[in-house]
Amino acid sequence: MVLLFTASFAFAAALGKDSGGQPIVIKSNELQADTKTRTATFIGKVVAKQADITIHTDRLVVRYAEKGGDVEKVEAFGNVRIVQENRIGTAQHAVYFTKDGRIVLTGSPKVVQGKDMVSGSEITYFVNEEKSVVTGTSNARVEAVIYPKGKERNDAAKP
């Protein structure tokens, strides 16, 4: 149940899918566009915003498909922070693979909603399946902190 709130961090929404046609506004210190490699690289205090999702990172690389010019992959490098309402996801690296609708957060990834939190060595969200997988290692085990909601649950737990 707690893993479902990671769905809010679908880069897909931040990159145009189900956005209602709202524009993506990206601000950075520098933009390097390379037609040969089909990439646009935003560098320095990057802030990408669409609708109610904002992505902050040191560097954002958008790779376009060879045919059609659709977005193929988006990678965020360094101090990644994804914010939507009261949900915040953090990591050192994030990748959105558009073809299979998969988002992968690595580098001390953590997702927080209100007081609830989940972390591990890698957080993967499958956009089309609305499913999350959090994996750990011996050094970075999966950790979830879940606060019960509602007075009834709290009262029922009391002796």
Backbone as a printed PyTorch tensor [residue, N CA C, xyz], in Angstrom:
tensor([[[  0.8180,  -1.1970,   0.0000],
         [  0.0000,   0.0000,   0.0000],
         [  0.8590,   1.2560,   0.0000]],

        [[  1.8910,   1.2830,   0.8500],
         [  2.7380,   2.4680,   0.9180],
         [  3.4830,   2.6890,  -0.3890]],

        [[  3.7510,   1.6220,  -1.1310],
         [  4.5030,   1.7620,  -2.3680],
         [  3.6930,   2.4290,  -3.4640]],

        [[  2.3850,   2.4140,  -3.3450],
         [  1.5640,   3.0230,  -4.3780],
         [  1.7650,   4.5230,  -4.4690]],

        [[  2.1800,   5.1700,  -3.3910],
         [  2.3290,   6.6140,  -3.4780],
         [  3.5300,   7.0110,  -4.3200]],

        [[  4.4150,   6.0680,  -4.6430],
         [  5.5110,   6.4000,  -5.5500],
         [  4.9980,   6.6640,  -6.9610]],

        [[  3.7710,   6.2530,  -7.2300],
         [  3.1820,   6.4990,  -8.5420],
         [  3.1210,   7.9830,  -8.8640]],

        [[  3.0640,   8.7990,  -7.8770],
         [  2.9730,  10.2340,  -8.0990],
         [  4.2020,  10.7970,  -8.7640]],

        [[  5.2620,  10.0400,  -8.7500],
         [  6.5020,  10.5470,  -9.3110],
         [  6.7470,  10.0380, -10.7080]],

        [[  5.6880,   9.7550, -11.4200],
         [  5.8360,   9.2740, -12.7890],
         [  6.4340,  10.3810, -13.6540]],

        [[  7.6580,  10.1770, -14.0970],
         [  8.2490,  11.1290, -15.0260],
         [  7.3520,  11.2630, -16.2410]],

        [[  6.5640,  10.2340, -16.5030],
         [  5.6800,  10.2960, -17.6600],
         [  4.7900,  11.5190, -17.5830]],

        [[  4.2570,  11.7840, -16.4320],
         [  3.4100,  12.9630, -16.2820],
         [  4.2270,  14.2290, -16.4710]],

        [[  5.4400,  14.2110, -15.9670],
         [  6.2910,  15.3920, -16.0880],
         [  6.7910,  15.5930, -17.5070]],

        [[  6.6600,  14.5940, -18.3420],
         [  7.1670,  14.6940, -19.7010],
         [  6.0750,  14.6730, -20.7450]],

        [[  4.8530,  14.9220, -20.3430],
         [  3.8120,  15.0960, -21.3360],
         [  2.7220,  14.0560, -21.3450]],

        [[  2.9360,  12.8830, -20.7670],
         [  1.9000,  11.8620, -20.7790],
         [  0.8220,  12.2420, -19.7690]],

        [[ -0.4170,  12.2200, -20.2020],
         [ -1.5620,  12.5460, -19.3480],
         [ -1.4390,  13.9290, -18.7200]],

        [[ -0.8570,  14.8720, -19.4360],
         [ -0.6380,  16.2010, -18.8770],
         [ -1.7150,  17.1830, -19.2790]],

        [[ -2.6640,  16.7380, -20.0940],
         [ -3.7020,  17.6440, -20.5450],
         [ -3.1520,  18.7140, -21.4850]],

        [[ -2.0220,  18.4280, -22.1160],
         [ -1.4450,  19.3820, -23.0570],
         [ -0.7300,  20.5490, -22.4100]],

        [[ -0.5170,  20.4930, -21.1040],
         [  0.1720,  21.5920, -20.4330],
         [  1.6440,  21.6010, -20.8230]],

        [[  2.2220,  22.7860, -20.9620],
         [  3.6140,  22.8640, -21.3930],
         [  4.5790,  22.4040, -20.3080]],

        [[  5.7430,  21.9570, -20.7650],
         [  6.8380,  21.6350, -19.8650],
         [  7.7540,  22.8520, -19.8700]],

        [[  8.0310,  23.4050, -18.7080],
         [  8.9120,  24.5620, -18.6010],
         [ 10.1810,  24.0990, -17.9020]],

        [[ 11.3140,  24.2440, -18.5900],
         [ 12.5960,  23.8280, -18.0290],
         [ 13.4970,  25.0490, -17.9350]],

        [[ 14.0460,  25.2640, -16.7490],
         [ 14.9940,  26.3530, -16.5340],
         [ 16.3140,  25.7450, -16.0820]],

        [[ 17.4150,  26.2970, -16.5910],
         [ 18.7430,  25.8310, -16.2090],
         [ 19.7510,  26.9320, -16.4940]],

        [[ 20.9880,  26.7160, -16.0610],
         [ 22.0470,  27.6790, -16.3590],
         [ 22.5460,  27.5490, -17.7910]],

        [[ 22.3940,  26.3530, -18.3630],
         [ 22.9290,  26.1010, -19.7030],
         [ 22.1170,  25.0150, -20.3910]],

        [[ 22.0210,  25.1040, -21.7220],
         [ 21.3910,  24.0710, -22.5430],
         [ 22.3480,  23.7120, -23.6640]],

        [[ 22.6280,  22.4080, -23.8080],
         [ 23.4460,  21.9100, -24.9090],
         [ 22.5740,  20.9800, -25.7390]],

        [[ 22.2860,  21.3600, -26.9750],
         [ 21.4800,  20.5400, -27.8690],
         [ 22.4060,  19.9390, -28.9190]],

        [[ 22.2740,  18.6180, -29.1360],
         [ 23.1460,  17.9170, -30.0700],
         [ 22.2790,  17.0870, -31.0130]],

        [[ 22.1700,  17.5210, -32.2510],
         [ 21.3350,  16.8400, -33.2340],
         [ 21.8700,  15.4500, -33.5520]],

        [[ 23.1960,  15.2950, -33.6460],
         [ 23.7850,  13.9950, -33.9830],
         [ 23.4570,  12.9280, -32.9470]],

        [[ 23.5490,  13.2740, -31.6780],
         [ 23.2590,  12.2930, -30.6260],
         [ 21.8020,  12.3500, -30.1760]],

        [[ 21.0260,  13.2570, -30.7680],
         [ 19.6000,  13.4130, -30.4560],
         [ 19.3660,  13.6470, -28.9680]],

        [[ 20.1580,  14.5620, -28.3900],
         [ 20.0160,  14.8540, -26.9700],
         [ 19.8950,  16.3560, -26.7240]],

        [[ 19.2170,  16.6600, -25.6470],
         [ 19.1780,  18.0180, -25.1160],
         [ 19.6050,  17.8850, -23.6590]],

        [[ 20.6730,  18.5870, -23.2870],
         [ 21.2150,  18.4870, -21.9350],
         [ 21.0870,  19.8320, -21.2440]],

        [[ 20.3500,  19.8360, -20.1410],
         [ 20.1690,  21.0290, -19.3250],
         [ 21.1130,  20.9000, -18.1320]],

        [[ 21.9200,  21.9340, -17.8950],
         [ 22.9560,  21.8600, -16.8650],
         [ 22.8420,  23.0360, -15.9000]],

        [[ 22.9950,  22.7270, -14.6120],
         [ 23.0710,  23.7630, -13.5900],
         [ 21.7360,  24.2110, -13.0420]],

        [[ 21.4570,  23.8080, -11.8110],
         [ 20.2340,  24.2200, -11.1080],
         [ 18.9950,  24.0370, -11.9830]],

        [[ 18.8450,  22.8350, -12.5150],
         [ 17.7440,  22.5400, -13.4320],
         [ 16.4350,  22.4160, -12.6640]],

        [[ 15.4170,  23.0750, -13.1800],
         [ 14.0640,  22.9540, -12.6420],
         [ 13.1410,  22.7030, -13.8330]],

        [[ 12.5220,  21.5180, -13.8630],
         [ 11.5790,  21.1620, -14.9210],
         [ 10.1990,  21.0540, -14.2860]],

        [[  9.2350,  21.7810, -14.8520],
         [  7.9040,  21.8220, -14.2360],
         [  6.8380,  21.6080, -15.3020]],

        [[  5.8690,  20.7620, -14.9520],
         [  4.6770,  20.5860, -15.7650],
         [  3.5340,  20.2680, -14.8180]],

        [[  2.4620,  21.0280, -14.9720],
         [  1.3060,  20.8800, -14.0830],
         [  1.7830,  20.9670, -12.6340]],

        [[  1.4770,  19.9510, -11.8140],
         [  1.8310,  20.0290, -10.3950],
         [  3.0860,  19.2330, -10.0470]],

        [[  3.8660,  18.8170, -11.0590],
         [  5.0930,  18.0680, -10.8000],
         [  6.2940,  18.9420, -11.1310]],

        [[  7.2490,  18.9910, -10.2020],
         [  8.4750,  19.7490, -10.4110],
         [  9.6640,  18.8420, -10.1430]],

        [[ 10.6250,  18.8560, -11.0630],
         [ 11.8450,  18.0770, -10.9200],
         [ 13.0120,  19.0500, -10.7740]],

        [[ 13.7930,  18.8690,  -9.7130],
         [ 15.0080,  19.6500,  -9.4900],
         [ 16.1870,  18.6910,  -9.6390]],

        [[ 17.2420,  19.1130, -10.3280],
         [ 18.4220,  18.2680, -10.4960],
         [ 19.6000,  19.1170, -10.9630]],

        [[ 20.7920,  18.5560, -10.8910],
         [ 21.9790,  19.2530, -11.3720],
         [ 22.0570,  19.2170, -12.9000]],

        [[ 21.6220,  18.0750, -13.4880],
         [ 21.7140,  17.9130, -14.9400],
         [ 20.5720,  17.0220, -15.4120]],

        [[ 19.9150,  17.4290, -16.4880],
         [ 18.8030,  16.6780, -17.0570],
         [ 19.1060,  16.4380, -18.5340]],

        [[ 19.1230,  15.1520, -18.9440],
         [ 19.4120,  14.7980, -20.3320],
         [ 18.1590,  14.1640, -20.9320]],

        [[ 17.6900,  14.7580, -22.0200],
         [ 16.5360,  14.2410, -22.7440],
         [ 17.0470,  13.6480, -24.0540]],

        [[ 16.7750,  12.3570, -24.2770],
         [ 17.2070,  11.6810, -25.5090],
         [ 15.9730,  11.4360, -26.3660]],

        [[ 16.0890,  11.8140, -27.6400],
         [ 14.9890,  11.6720, -28.5840],
         [ 15.1970,  10.4640, -29.4840]],

        [[ 14.0970,   9.8510, -29.9230],
         [ 14.1510,   8.6990, -30.8270],
         [ 14.6490,   9.1540, -32.1990]],

        [[ 15.2950,   8.2340, -32.8970],
         [ 15.8420,   8.5490, -34.2220],
         [ 14.7290,   8.8950, -35.2050]],

        [[ 13.6330,   8.1610, -35.1220],
         [ 12.5090,   8.4260, -36.0200],
         [ 11.3500,   9.0000, -35.2140]],

        [[ 10.7720,  10.0640, -35.7120],
         [  9.5960,  10.6450, -35.0770],
         [  9.8920,  11.7140, -34.0500]],

        [[ 11.0900,  11.7160, -33.4820],
         [ 11.4600,  12.7480, -32.5280],
         [ 10.7970,  12.6520, -31.1630]],

        [[ 10.1690,  11.5060, -30.8570],
         [  9.5590,  11.3330, -29.5380],
         [ 10.6390,  11.1810, -28.4740]],

        [[ 10.2910,  11.5020, -27.2480],
         [ 11.2300,  11.3380, -26.1410],
         [ 11.4170,   9.8500, -25.8880]],

        [[ 12.6630,   9.4010, -25.9030],
         [ 13.0140,   8.0010, -25.7110],
         [ 13.3750,   7.7070, -24.2580]],

        [[ 14.1440,   8.6360, -23.6730],
         [ 14.6250,   8.4380, -22.3100],
         [ 14.9550,   9.7920, -21.7080]],

        [[ 14.7040,   9.9220, -20.4090],
         [ 15.0690,  11.1330, -19.6830],
         [ 15.8700,  10.7130, -18.4600]],

        [[ 17.0300,  11.3510, -18.2660],
         [ 17.8720,  11.0380, -17.1150],
         [ 18.1560,  12.2960, -16.3290]],

        [[ 18.0420,  12.1730, -15.0180],
         [ 18.3820,  13.2670, -14.1050],
         [ 19.5880,  12.8230, -13.2950]],

        [[ 20.6010,  13.6920, -13.2180],
         [ 21.8440,  13.3750, -12.5330],
         [ 22.1150,  14.3790, -11.4260]],

        [[ 22.3630,  13.8940, -10.2270],
         [ 22.7950,  14.7320,  -9.1210],
         [ 21.6870,  15.4850,  -8.4170]],

        [[ 21.5810,  15.2610,  -7.1250],
         [ 20.6310,  15.9860,  -6.2680],
         [ 19.2200,  16.0140,  -6.8540]],

        [[ 18.7330,  14.8520,  -7.2530],
         [ 17.4050,  14.7450,  -7.8610],
         [ 16.3420,  14.8750,  -6.7770]],

        [[ 15.3950,  15.7660,  -7.0340],
         [ 14.2580,  15.9290,  -6.1260],
         [ 13.0200,  16.1280,  -6.9790]],

        [[ 12.0360,  15.2410,  -6.7900],
         [ 10.7890,  15.2970,  -7.5380],
         [  9.6770,  15.6190,  -6.5480]],

        [[  8.9430,  16.6870,  -6.8230],
         [  7.9270,  17.1670,  -5.8820],
         [  6.5670,  17.1930,  -6.5500]],

        [[  5.5750,  16.6200,  -5.8630],
         [  4.1800,  16.7260,  -6.2870],
         [  3.3370,  16.7760,  -5.0250]],

        [[  2.6770,  17.9030,  -4.8220],
         [  1.8570,  18.1310,  -3.6290],
         [  2.6670,  17.7990,  -2.3820]],

        [[  2.2040,  16.8630,  -1.5490],
         [  2.9350,  16.5550,  -0.3120],
         [  3.8500,  15.3360,  -0.4750]],

        [[  4.1690,  14.9790,  -1.7030],
         [  5.0470,  13.8400,  -1.9770],
         [  6.3760,  14.3450,  -2.5120]],

        [[  7.4630,  13.7860,  -1.9830],
         [  8.8010,  14.1720,  -2.4260],
         [  9.6310,  12.9130,  -2.6290]],

        [[ 10.2370,  12.8000,  -3.8010],
         [ 11.1550,  11.7100,  -4.0860],
         [ 12.5460,  12.2850,  -4.2470]],

        [[ 13.5360,  11.6460,  -3.6530],
         [ 14.9130,  12.1070,  -3.7780],
         [ 15.8120,  10.9430,  -4.1880]],

        [[ 16.8830,  11.2650,  -4.9060],
         [ 17.8690,  10.2730,  -5.3500],
         [ 19.0440,  11.0340,  -5.9400]],

        [[ 20.0800,  10.3120,  -6.2820],
         [ 21.2030,  10.9210,  -6.9900],
         [ 21.0730,  10.7260,  -8.4960]],

        [[ 20.2450,   9.7590,  -8.9020],
         [ 20.0740,   9.4740, -10.3230],
         [ 18.6620,   8.9670, -10.5510]],

        [[ 18.0350,   9.4330, -11.6050],
         [ 16.6980,   8.9700, -11.9690],
         [ 16.6350,   8.8170, -13.4790]],

        [[ 16.0010,   7.7380, -13.9340],
         [ 15.8510,   7.4930, -15.3680],
         [ 14.4020,   7.1310, -15.6460]],

        [[ 13.8490,   7.7590, -16.6900],
         [ 12.5230,   7.3990, -17.1590],
         [ 12.6790,   6.8100, -18.5530]],

        [[ 12.3110,   5.5330, -18.6960],
         [ 12.3530,   4.8350, -19.9820],
         [ 10.9440,   4.8890, -20.5650]],

        [[ 10.7520,   5.6840, -21.6030],
         [  9.4000,   5.9080, -22.1160],
         [  8.8070,   4.6660, -22.7740]],

        [[  9.6350,   3.8710, -23.4570],
         [  9.1240,   2.7160, -24.1940],
         [  8.4180,   1.7150, -23.2880]],

        [[  9.0410,   1.3810, -22.1590],
         [  8.4110,   0.4160, -21.2620],
         [  7.7850,   1.0650, -20.0280]],

        [[  7.7170,   2.3960, -20.0020],
         [  7.0410,   3.0890, -18.9090],
         [  7.6300,   2.7710, -17.5440]],

        [[  8.9460,   2.8270, -17.4550],
         [  9.6280,   2.4510, -16.2080],
         [ 10.4660,   3.6170, -15.7120]],

        [[ 10.3620,   3.8890, -14.4170],
         [ 11.1500,   4.9300, -13.7640],
         [ 12.0310,   4.2600, -12.7300]],

        [[ 13.3230,   4.5610, -12.7530],
         [ 14.2600,   3.9510, -11.8130],
         [ 14.9810,   5.0590, -11.0500]],

        [[ 14.8850,   5.0140,  -9.7230],
         [ 15.6010,   5.9460,  -8.8400],
         [ 16.7230,   5.1860,  -8.1510]],

        [[ 17.9520,   5.7050,  -8.2130],
         [ 19.0900,   5.0800,  -7.5490],
         [ 19.9240,   6.1540,  -6.8550]],

        [[ 20.8670,   5.7030,  -6.0320],
         [ 21.7020,   6.6460,  -5.2950],
         [ 20.9560,   7.1680,  -4.0860]],

        [[ 20.7910,   6.3110,  -3.0810],
         [ 20.0490,   6.6450,  -1.8490],
         [ 18.6330,   7.1430,  -2.1340]],

        [[ 17.8460,   6.3950,  -2.9200],
         [ 16.4950,   6.8660,  -3.2390],
         [ 15.5570,   6.7770,  -2.0390]],

        [[ 14.7090,   7.7790,  -1.9660],
         [ 13.7230,   7.8200,  -0.8780],
         [ 12.4910,   8.5390,  -1.4000]],

        [[ 11.3150,   8.0340,  -1.0120],
         [ 10.0570,   8.6960,  -1.3390],
         [  9.3180,   8.9390,  -0.0280]],

        [[  8.8740,  10.1820,   0.1500],
         [  8.1900,  10.5830,   1.3710],
         [  6.8380,  11.1850,   1.0040]],

        [[  5.7910,  10.7680,   1.7300],
         [  4.4730,  11.3770,   1.5810],
         [  3.9720,  11.6500,   2.9800]],

        [[  3.8410,  12.9180,   3.3130],
         [  3.4810,  13.2680,   4.6890],
         [  4.5470,  12.7340,   5.6190]],

        [[  4.1550,  11.8870,   6.5800],
         [  5.1140,  11.2650,   7.4920],
         [  5.5970,   9.9060,   6.9810]],

        [[  4.8780,   9.3080,   6.0020],
         [  5.2430,   7.9980,   5.4790],
         [  6.4880,   8.0960,   4.5960]],

        [[  7.3020,   7.0260,   4.6050],
         [  8.5530,   7.0300,   3.8570],
         [  8.9090,   5.6270,   3.4310]],

        [[  9.5290,   5.5130,   2.2540],
         [ 10.0920,   4.2420,   1.8030],
         [ 11.4480,   4.5460,   1.1620]],

        [[ 12.4400,   3.6650,   1.4370],
         [ 13.7750,   3.8420,   0.8550],
         [ 14.3930,   2.4710,   0.6250]],

        [[ 15.4700,   2.4450,  -0.1380],
         [ 16.1950,   1.2170,  -0.4350],
         [ 17.3930,   1.5500,  -1.2900]],

        [[ 17.9300,   0.5570,  -1.9930],
         [ 19.0390,   0.8540,  -2.8950],
         [ 18.5320,   1.2630,  -4.2720]],

        [[ 17.2980,   0.8070,  -4.6270],
         [ 16.7100,   1.1640,  -5.9140],
         [ 15.1880,   1.1480,  -5.7920]],

        [[ 14.5560,   2.1720,  -6.3350],
         [ 13.0940,   2.2340,  -6.3820],
         [ 12.7100,   2.2750,  -7.8560]],

        [[ 11.9150,   1.2860,  -8.2790],
         [ 11.4520,   1.2140,  -9.6650],
         [  9.9420,   1.3210,  -9.6670]],

        [[  9.4300,   2.1890, -10.5330],
         [  7.9910,   2.3360, -10.6780],
         [  7.6230,   2.0160, -12.1200]],

        [[  6.6720,   1.0990, -12.2930],
         [  6.1800,   0.7160, -13.6030],
         [  4.8960,   1.4960, -13.8620]],

        [[  5.0010,   2.5260, -14.6920],
         [  3.9180,   3.4820, -14.9010],
         [  2.6470,   2.8060, -15.3840]],

        [[  2.7460,   1.9840, -16.4240],
         [  1.5580,   1.3800, -17.0300],
         [  0.8770,   0.3610, -16.1250]],

        [[  1.6410,  -0.2550, -15.2520],
         [  1.0930,  -1.2750, -14.3530],
         [  0.7460,  -0.7110, -12.9780]],

        [[  1.1010,   0.5540, -12.7280],
         [  0.8940,   1.1830, -11.4230],
         [  1.4250,   0.2890, -10.3080]],

        [[  2.6830,  -0.1250, -10.4700],
         [  3.2960,  -1.0490,  -9.5240],
         [  4.6950,  -0.5450,  -9.1960]],

        [[  5.1200,  -0.7310,  -7.9620],
         [  6.4410,  -0.3130,  -7.5210],
         [  7.2060,  -1.4950,  -6.9600]],

        [[  8.5240,  -1.4480,  -7.1360],
         [  9.4060,  -2.4350,  -6.5380],
         [ 10.5470,  -1.6640,  -5.8830]],

        [[ 10.7540,  -1.9230,  -4.6070],
         [ 11.8670,  -1.3040,  -3.8760],
         [ 12.8040,  -2.4380,  -3.5050]],

        [[ 14.0660,  -2.3290,  -3.9420],
         [ 15.0340,  -3.3650,  -3.6400],
         [ 16.1040,  -2.8140,  -2.7100]],

        [[ 16.7050,  -3.7250,  -1.9710],
         [ 17.7540,  -3.3420,  -1.0430],
         [ 18.9870,  -4.1910,  -1.2330]],

        [[ 20.0220,  -3.8380,  -0.5030],
         [ 21.2540,  -4.6110,  -0.4640],
         [ 21.6120,  -4.8150,   1.0020]],

        [[ 22.6880,  -5.5080,   1.2570],
         [ 23.0930,  -5.6960,   2.6520],
         [ 23.4620,  -4.3650,   3.2990]],

        [[ 23.8880,  -3.4000,   2.4960],
         [ 24.2530,  -2.0800,   3.0310],
         [ 23.1050,  -1.0850,   3.0240]],

        [[ 22.1210,  -1.2890,   2.1640],
         [ 20.9870,  -0.3700,   2.0500],
         [ 19.7030,  -1.1850,   1.9660]],

        [[ 19.2770,  -1.7120,   3.0950],
         [ 18.0600,  -2.5260,   3.1240],
         [ 16.8330,  -1.6690,   2.8790]],

        [[ 15.7660,  -2.2940,   2.4130],
         [ 14.4990,  -1.5960,   2.2300],
         [ 13.9770,  -1.1860,   3.5960]],

        [[ 13.5350,   0.0660,   3.6830],
         [ 12.9500,   0.5620,   4.9270],
         [ 11.6660,   1.3120,   4.5910]],

        [[ 10.6150,   1.0060,   5.3180],
         [  9.3430,   1.7070,   5.1520],
         [  8.8660,   2.1440,   6.5260]],

        [[  8.4550,   3.3890,   6.6060],
         [  7.8680,   3.9250,   7.8270],
         [  6.4530,   4.3480,   7.4650]],

        [[  5.4690,   3.7010,   8.1050],
         [  4.0680,   3.9280,   7.7630],
         [  3.3190,   4.3310,   9.0220]],

        [[  2.6580,   5.4600,   8.9570],
         [  1.8470,   5.9210,  10.0730],
         [  0.3920,   5.5700,   9.7930]],

        [[ -0.2520,   4.8550,  10.7220],
         [ -1.6590,   4.4970,  10.5190],
         [ -2.5230,   5.7520,  10.3750]],

        [[ -3.5260,   5.6560,   9.5270],
         [ -4.4520,   6.7710,   9.3000],
         [ -5.7390,   6.5250,  10.0660]],

        [[ -6.3380,   7.5700,  10.5360],
         [ -7.6610,   7.4830,  11.1330],
         [ -7.6580,   7.1450,  12.6060]],

        [[ -8.5990,   7.7310,  13.3140],
         [ -8.7290,   7.5440,  14.7590],
         [ -9.0900,   6.1030,  15.1060]],

        [[ -9.9270,   5.4570,  14.2560],
         [-10.3780,   4.1030,  14.5560],
         [ -9.2060,   3.1370,  14.6780]],

        [[ -8.2620,   3.2150,  13.7650],
         [ -7.1070,   2.2980,  13.8000],
         [ -6.2620,   2.5430,  15.0420]],

        [[ -6.0340,   3.7950,  15.3800],
         [ -5.2250,   4.1070,  16.5520],
         [ -5.8910,   3.6400,  17.8330]],

        [[ -7.2180,   3.8420,  17.9360],
         [ -7.9260,   3.4110,  19.1360],
         [ -7.9800,   1.9010,  19.2370]],

        [[ -8.1030,   1.2170,  18.1000],
         [ -8.1880,  -0.2340,  18.1130],
         [ -6.8650,  -0.8780,  18.5650]],

        [[ -5.7710,  -0.1940,  18.3440],
         [ -4.4630,  -0.7320,  18.7150],
         [ -4.1540,  -0.5630,  20.1970]],

        [[ -4.9240,   0.2790,  20.8950],
         [ -4.6600,   0.5300,  22.3150],
         [ -5.2250,  -0.6120,  23.1580]],

        [[ -4.5200,  -1.0090,  24.2180],
         [ -5.0140,  -2.1020,  25.0950],
         [ -6.2130,  -1.6880,  25.9040]]])
